[in-house]
Amino acid sequence: MAEAKGQKTDLLVFVEEGLDDDDLKFQETFIPEELEKNSVSISEAGKTFFSIPETYSGRLTDHDNALIRRGPDTTSFWKELFSTTGSDHLIRIHGDVPFLDTSILEEMTRLHLEYLAEFTYSDNLPEGFTAEIISRELVDNIPEMKEESLPLSKVIRSNINQFDVELYYRGPDLRDKRISFRSSFPRDRRIMENIAELHGSIPPYEKIRELIEKNPRVLYTGPSYLEVELSGRCDLDCLFCYRNSLAKQRGDMEPVLFKKILTGMQSFKLPYTICFGGSGEPLMHKDFFLIAEAAASESLVDKVIIETNGLYATDELKRFLEKEENKKFDLIINCNGYNEATYKELHGADHFSRILETVTSLLELNGGGNRVHLQIMKIKETEPWLDTFYDFWEEKKAPIILQKQNTFTGRIEDRRYSDLSPLERTPCWHLQRDMTILADGTVPFCRQDIEGAMNRGSLENSSIQEIFLTGKEHFLNDYSRRYPSSPDCRKCDEWYTFNF
């Protein structure tokens, strides 16, 4: 095997747009400087450079090796960077990675140079533990383009067979935990803080999975996804809906209760997503826009998803969604049909022409990204004409979500024509991250507890923090494969589905 001897290999600490020095600190340590100090353990690494955006104004601006970045990291950026640094290879890492294990960088760099790779990366390591190693030769050989929009790494990965690429693997695999190990992500920072406190210091990579498996409480940080039932009312009688199976149908949530939810979530100091869903049609709520404006103004709310049948998706809703301050709202329209007959079979009424007009109008909101989606249930009744459905709606440029049926632990008829459940059961994502809130303020055990019979409490007389803590025992029991009989978690096949 030939080796790239005598070539200059440097470290590039990349600070992303929007980060400040608080994002780059962890337990009083300034991460970029710690990375520079630890780089001496990488035998092939020479200098450490810092790529900072021109909007950054922190302590790195005074560093001798700080390079101001004007624009995205396209091919042109990398050509200029290699010219400035004089490097033959650059090891690119994020600037907010307090857990980075330099032994991983050492091994990746050795393999990159040993196999004369143009680009080396890892698919199995989570963000915060890996790097991209890029050679000057690769960058020099990419032709100049009139218009550039994609980062260099995306260009390479989308044309991977055209380059000499080394794919690095290291165990144990942590991808199933969905943790980024980057301090600028508040929820992941909280998990890292829990891990470091438990271990007494930042643990080496190979210890982390075992530590989490033995102490899953480190993952229980706060709700990341709230399904809020604004209304229990609905004008449709959908074939697959659980609403008619309820002993008592629910009414509308009081706006003051929704504001209590927003106030209570502030105590977690973590970003989260709200989904207006539940048993009814959220747009039927008479104070929908008052509630929506409250969600829009809450800084911790990252995204708001409106799940609707589309019957009340009026021009007023479109105008609301068009406003710049409401860009965090996405719309999912449940439409199981592509003509009058198929729609009526699934939804119990013939409103297809009305829905078609509504969807066509709302799809205009997708000019700057997909905010409006069409959702169809993957069941026996839709399977024979699913291809026709796709052809019809894709012609209208509607992004499509294929939805798995939830039978709510056998409460409603199972209409699935295939079972996609993984063979091996893993801990339930919903018990770790989700919270369902019914229109009357009841917080059920989970979304499968549709009556709230095994509820954790009510927001009428408890805080959202208290209720979330009551769920910790359920989460830990599930992690240890101790399942309750009511609701019967053994009958549930939603444990592997993931929201946000």
Order of alpha helices (4+ residues) and beta strands (2+ residues): beta-beta-beta-alpha-beta-beta-alpha-beta-alpha-beta-beta-alpha-alpha-beta-alpha-alpha-beta-alpha-beta-alpha-beta-alpha-beta-alpha-alpha-beta-alpha-beta-alpha-beta-beta-beta-alpha-alpha
